[in-house]
Amino acid sequence: MAKEKITRKSLLSRPVESLDLMKTRTTGELVDAFRHASIQARNIGLAAEVYENMLSDSDRPTVILGLSGPLIAAGLRKVIRDLVELGLVDVIVSTGAVLYQDIYQARGYRHYMGSPFADDTVLRDLSIDRIYDTYV
């Protein structure tokens, strides 16, 4: 199969559309509008489209959620729980850090809003750990 020749016209055929918040009334409309934007906004729209296709597929493929980073510390613990309870996720694959944060909170400890610009020496002297803008 011959490759299609790349031309200036073919590369410049899909203009980025400016997001108009006045025309979006629902979260779904907002996410859909992201598909016509650029950079990571387009990926949000694409991810939502792929996920919607997975859930509406008659064969219902297994939905695997990969977790990494300070998600629990950032306050997303209940979101992850709800995704499982609502049957929107079948399998979770996680780094140890996410599991550690969950166990930490399950034992009654909390994460606290902080600053990414905090003086780490002061935090060390106060026996406070920092995950970006969150204190532990």
NORURJO-V459443 format. One record per residue. N is the residue number from 1. SS is DSSP state (hx for helix, st for strand, lp for the rest). BURIAL is # if it has 9 or more other ideal C-beta (glycine too) atoms within 8 Angstrom, else .. Layout:
n;ss;burial
N;SS;BURIAL
N;SS;BURIAL
//
This chain:
n;ss;burial
1;lp;.
2;lp;.
3;lp;.
4;lp;.
5;lp;.
6;lp;.
7;lp;.
8;hx;.
9;hx;.
10;hx;.
11;hx;.
12;lp;.
13;lp;.
14;lp;.
15;lp;.
16;lp;.
17;lp;.
18;lp;.
19;lp;#
20;lp;.
21;hx;.
22;hx;.
23;hx;.
24;lp;#
25;lp;.
26;lp;.
27;hx;.
28;hx;.
29;hx;#
30;hx;#
31;hx;#
32;hx;#
33;hx;#
34;hx;#
35;lp;#
36;lp;#
37;lp;#
38;lp;.
39;hx;.
40;hx;.
41;hx;#
42;hx;#
43;hx;.
44;hx;#
45;hx;#
46;hx;#
47;hx;.
48;hx;#
49;hx;#
50;hx;.
51;hx;#
52;hx;.
53;hx;.
54;hx;#
55;hx;#
56;hx;.
57;lp;.
58;lp;.
59;lp;.
60;lp;.
61;lp;.
62;lp;.
63;lp;#
64;st;#
65;st;#
66;st;.
67;st;#
68;lp;.
69;lp;.
70;lp;#
71;lp;#
72;lp;#
73;lp;#
74;lp;#
75;lp;.
76;lp;.
77;hx;#
78;hx;.
79;hx;.
80;hx;#
81;hx;.
82;hx;.
83;hx;#
84;hx;#
85;hx;.
86;lp;.
87;lp;.
88;lp;.
89;lp;#
90;lp;.
91;st;.
92;st;#
93;st;.
94;st;#
95;lp;.
96;hx;.
97;hx;#
98;hx;#
99;hx;#
100;hx;.
101;hx;#
102;hx;#
103;hx;.
104;hx;#
105;hx;#
106;hx;.
107;lp;.
108;lp;.
109;lp;.
110;lp;.
111;lp;#
112;st;.
113;st;.
114;lp;#
115;lp;.
116;lp;.
117;lp;.
118;lp;#
119;lp;.
120;hx;.
121;hx;.
122;hx;.
123;hx;#
124;hx;.
125;hx;.
126;lp;.
127;lp;.
128;lp;.
129;lp;.
130;st;#
131;st;#
132;lp;.
133;lp;.
134;st;#
135;st;#
136;lp;#
//
